[in-house]
Amino acid sequence: MSLSVMSAGPFRKPLHMRAPPVPQGRRHTLPASEFRSLSPEDAISVFEIEREAFISVSGECPLHLDEVRHFLSLCPELSLGWFEEGRLVAFIIGSLWDQERLTEDALTLHKPHGTTVHIHVLAVHRTFRQQGKGSILMWRYLQYLRCLPFVRRAVLMCEDFLVPFYQKSGFKVQGPSQITVGPLTFIEMMHPVRGHAFMRRNSGC
Ligand SMILES: CC(C)(COP(=O)(O)OP(=O)(O)OC[C@H]1O[C@@H](n2cnc3c(N)ncnc32)[C@H](O)[C@@H]1OP(=O)(O)O)[C@@H](O)C(=O)NCCC(=O)NCCS
């Protein structure tokens, strides 16, 4: 039996019972996993994660909503978000700094000619923690920084208990930070970023 005869037989649905055609060129599902820079439009989602991760714990957070918007407007290319089916599950926000160590000014300023990336915050949504996402996001971020020719190092400050976490990502302890927030004290940590031309050529930048 030829195919054309079979397809015209009794098993073929009449036209009015067939599923409507799917329009071409339109996506109906969001990507399972996506990494991209954040924009000011993502600030609310960022702050929701911060609220749960920090404010509910200590009453403080690394960046308030207006500061999130500030840095995502000034230097969105120094942020990285991890989205699952369109929902933000983890993020990093950074800006540039131009001194050896972090000072109070580093909390609010972006120094466009600096060669140090100050990582203000890394946070993972509560329901996605302890799955390796924080470490993976940091790894991807550091890989990305290697592609930026002007970046020499990444620095951050964290509480004592997170020092081992950042050490696993290759950060080295610089010493106690001169910055305090209320009763909170911090350790400053640094990761060299040797984004020289050879590495950039060979790392898919
Ligand atoms: C810290 C944080 C970013 C880690 O992300 P994560 O995806 O949960 O971490 P991973 O799954 O990649 O790694 C797990 C490791 O992180 C460390 N870690 C995570 N949370 C920790 C905590 N509260 N105390 C101590 N170590 C912690 C541990 O070393 C852990 O390894 P272990 O389970 O073998 O002990 C995440 O827990 C978070 O967002 N916390 C709230 C916000 C925060 O404190 N951010 C960092 C300061 S800017």
The ligand as an SDF file (V2000), in Angstrom:
LIG
                    3D

 48 50  0  0  0  0  0  0  0  0999 V2000
   26.6940   31.1270   50.6420 C   0  0  0  0  0  0  0  0  0  0  0  0
   25.9310   30.6700   49.4060 C   0  0  0  0  0  0  0  0  0  0  0  0
   26.1190   31.6860   48.2910 C   0  0  0  0  0  0  0  0  0  0  0  0
   26.4940   29.3170   48.9590 C   0  0  0  0  0  0  0  0  0  0  0  0
   25.7890   28.8910   47.8080 O   0  0  0  0  0  0  0  0  0  0  0  0
   25.3240   27.3580   47.6810 P   0  0  0  0  0  0  0  0  0  0  0  0
   24.8310   27.1580   46.3020 O   0  0  0  0  0  0  0  0  0  0  0  0
   24.3990   27.0260   48.7830 O   0  0  0  0  0  0  0  0  0  0  0  0
   26.7180   26.6310   47.9430 O   0  0  0  0  0  0  0  0  0  0  0  0
   27.3010   25.3290   47.2120 P   0  0  0  0  0  0  0  0  0  0  0  0
   26.2310   24.3020   47.1570 O   0  0  0  0  0  0  0  0  0  0  0  0
   27.9810   25.7160   45.9640 O   0  0  0  0  0  0  0  0  0  0  0  0
   28.4250   24.9290   48.2440 O   0  0  0  0  0  0  0  0  0  0  0  0
   28.0860   24.4230   49.4950 C   0  0  0  0  0  0  0  0  0  0  0  0
   29.2020   24.8000   50.4410 C   0  0  0  0  0  0  0  0  0  0  0  0
   29.0870   26.1690   50.7740 O   0  0  0  0  0  0  0  0  0  0  0  0
   29.4810   26.3740   52.1230 C   0  0  0  0  0  0  0  0  0  0  0  0
   28.3600   27.0140   52.8090 N   0  0  0  0  0  0  0  0  0  0  0  0
   27.1740   27.3340   52.2760 C   0  0  0  0  0  0  0  0  0  0  0  0
   26.4200   27.9610   53.1800 N   0  0  0  0  0  0  0  0  0  0  0  0
   27.1370   28.0140   54.3050 C   0  0  0  0  0  0  0  0  0  0  0  0
   26.9030   28.5370   55.6000 C   0  0  0  0  0  0  0  0  0  0  0  0
   25.7480   29.1370   55.9270 N   0  0  0  0  0  0  0  0  0  0  0  0
   27.8790   28.4170   56.5140 N   0  0  0  0  0  0  0  0  0  0  0  0
   29.0420   27.8150   56.2100 C   0  0  0  0  0  0  0  0  0  0  0  0
   29.3330   27.3000   55.0050 N   0  0  0  0  0  0  0  0  0  0  0  0
   28.3840   27.4060   54.0770 C   0  0  0  0  0  0  0  0  0  0  0  0
   29.8640   25.0400   52.6690 C   0  0  0  0  0  0  0  0  0  0  0  0
   31.2790   24.9230   52.4890 O   0  0  0  0  0  0  0  0  0  0  0  0
   29.1460   24.0710   51.7330 C   0  0  0  0  0  0  0  0  0  0  0  0
   29.8210   22.8800   51.5960 O   0  0  0  0  0  0  0  0  0  0  0  0
   29.4220   21.6420   52.5340 P   0  0  0  0  0  0  0  0  0  0  0  0
   27.9640   21.4370   52.3430 O   0  0  0  0  0  0  0  0  0  0  0  0
   30.2710   20.5490   51.9930 O   0  0  0  0  0  0  0  0  0  0  0  0
   29.7780   22.0610   53.9050 O   0  0  0  0  0  0  0  0  0  0  0  0
   24.4180   30.4800   49.7130 C   0  0  0  0  0  0  0  0  0  0  0  0
   24.2840   29.5720   50.7720 O   0  0  0  0  0  0  0  0  0  0  0  0
   23.6940   31.7700   50.0530 C   0  0  0  0  0  0  0  0  0  0  0  0
   23.1750   32.4330   49.1760 O   0  0  0  0  0  0  0  0  0  0  0  0
   23.6450   32.1140   51.3510 N   0  0  0  0  0  0  0  0  0  0  0  0
   22.9700   33.3140   51.8010 C   0  0  0  0  0  0  0  0  0  0  0  0
   23.6420   34.5570   51.2870 C   0  0  0  0  0  0  0  0  0  0  0  0
   25.1260   34.6520   51.6270 C   0  0  0  0  0  0  0  0  0  0  0  0
   25.5240   34.4020   52.7740 O   0  0  0  0  0  0  0  0  0  0  0  0
   25.9440   35.0390   50.6200 N   0  0  0  0  0  0  0  0  0  0  0  0
   27.3830   35.1850   50.7620 C   0  0  0  0  0  0  0  0  0  0  0  0
   27.7970   36.5080   51.2820 C   0  0  0  0  0  0  0  0  0  0  0  0
   27.8780   37.7700   50.0330 S   0  0  0  0  0  0  0  0  0  0  0  0
  1  2  1  0
  2  3  1  0
  2  4  1  0
  2 36  1  0
  4  5  1  0
  5  6  1  0
  6  7  2  0
  6  8  1  0
  6  9  1  0
  9 10  1  0
 10 11  2  0
 10 12  1  0
 10 13  1  0
 13 14  1  0
 14 15  1  0
 15 16  1  0
 15 30  1  0
 16 17  1  0
 17 18  1  0
 17 28  1  0
 18 19  1  0
 18 27  1  0
 19 20  2  0
 20 21  1  0
 21 22  1  0
 21 27  2  0
 22 23  1  0
 22 24  2  0
 24 25  1  0
 25 26  2  0
 26 27  1  0
 28 29  1  0
 28 30  1  0
 30 31  1  0
 31 32  1  0
 32 33  2  0
 32 34  1  0
 32 35  1  0
 36 37  1  0
 36 38  1  0
 38 39  2  0
 38 40  1  0
 40 41  1  0
 41 42  1  0
 42 43  1  0
 43 44  2  0
 43 45  1  0
 45 46  1  0
 46 47  1  0
 47 48  1  0
M  END
$$$$
